[in-house]
Amino acid sequence: MSPSPPRPSPPRRLLPRRGLRSPREELAEATAHGHVYLRGLQRAQLSLSLLALVAFGAIFGVLPIALYLLPRVDRLYVLGVPLGLWIVVVPMLPAFVAIGWLYARRADALDDAFRELVER
């Protein structure tokens, strides 16, 4: 007995999209679903902003508190400047640049993901 050839699959019928709208249509018509899409984006942006704010606050808050708790550091000088000032000023710029760069990358990724969702 020889194996029978595979049967061709029946042609697929495309059903009309009744009641299904794309995210773009939902946003353009300002429907409840469009509002949910926007709220999701806003919440993601808010959480990212709060995370960056906490990171900035931690840097601004921890270094001065550490210097307050270690008063001997102010008595040491490097190039005529108190060591405490070096500790507060020097790490801040690279930390701020790094946090800003990471924030911008993540914000762009959120926007791209939302744009992809809307464009599909």
N, C-alpha and C positions, 0 to 999 in steps of 0.2 A: 504494500500500500504506500503510495507516495503522499507526502504532505500536501495539503491543499494550499493554494496561493492565498495570501492575506486578502481579506475583503477590503475594498476601498471604503473609507469612512464617508458617511453621508455628508453632503454639504451643510455647513453651519449657517443657520439663519441669524442675521443680526437683528436683535430685538431693538425697538426704539427705546431710547432712554427716557422713560417716563418718570418724572419726579427726581431723577438724579441730576444734580447740577455740579459743575466743577467748583472748586474753591474760588476761582476767579469770579464766577457768576454770583456766588454767595456773597463775596465782598462787594462786588459792584452794586448788587441790589440791597445791600445792608440788611441781610436777613439775620436771624438768630444764629445760624451756623457761621456766617461770616463774622459775627461778633465773637464767637468762640475762637475762631482762628486768630483774630486780632488780640484777644485777651491772652491766648497762649504765647504769642510773640511778646506782648508787653510784660507778661510775668517772667519770661526768660530774660528779657532785657533788664528788668528790675532786679532780678536775683544776681545777674552778672554785675550790675552797678553796685549793689550792696556788698558783694564780695570784694570788689575793688576798693570800696570805701573802707571796709574793715581792714584790708591789707595796708592801705595808706595810714589809717588810724593806728594800727599796731606799730608801724614804723615810727610815726610821730610820737606815740605814747610811750613805747618801751625804752627807746634810747634816752630820752631825758630822765625818765624814772630811774633807769640804771645809773645814770650819772649822779642823780640826787642820792642814791643809796651808796654810792662809792665816792665820797668827797675827796679822797686822796688823788683821784685821777686829775682833778683840776689843778693840782699843784705841779704836775709834770708838764713840761713844755717840749714841743717838737717844732723846730724852726721858729722859735719865738711865739708860737701860738699854743694855748693850753690844749692838752691832749683831749680833754672833754669836747672841745669845739671840733677837733678833727673827727672824733667818733660820731658826733651828731651830723656834721655837714657832709663828710666824704661818702659814707655809705648811702646817703639819701638819694643823691642824683642817680646812680646806677639802679637803685631799687625802684625809684619812680619811673625811670625809663623802661625797666623790665616789666613792671606792672602795667604801665600804659601800653606797651607793645602787646603784651598778652591780652589785655582788655580789647584792644583794637582787633586783634586776630579773632578772638571769640565772638565779638560783636559782628564782624564781617561774616563769620560762619553762620551765625543765627539768621542774619539777613539773607544769605544765600539759600539756606534751608527753607526759609519762608517763601522766597522767590520761586524755588523749585516746586514747592507745594502749590503755589498759585498758578504756575505755568503749566502744570500737567493736566 
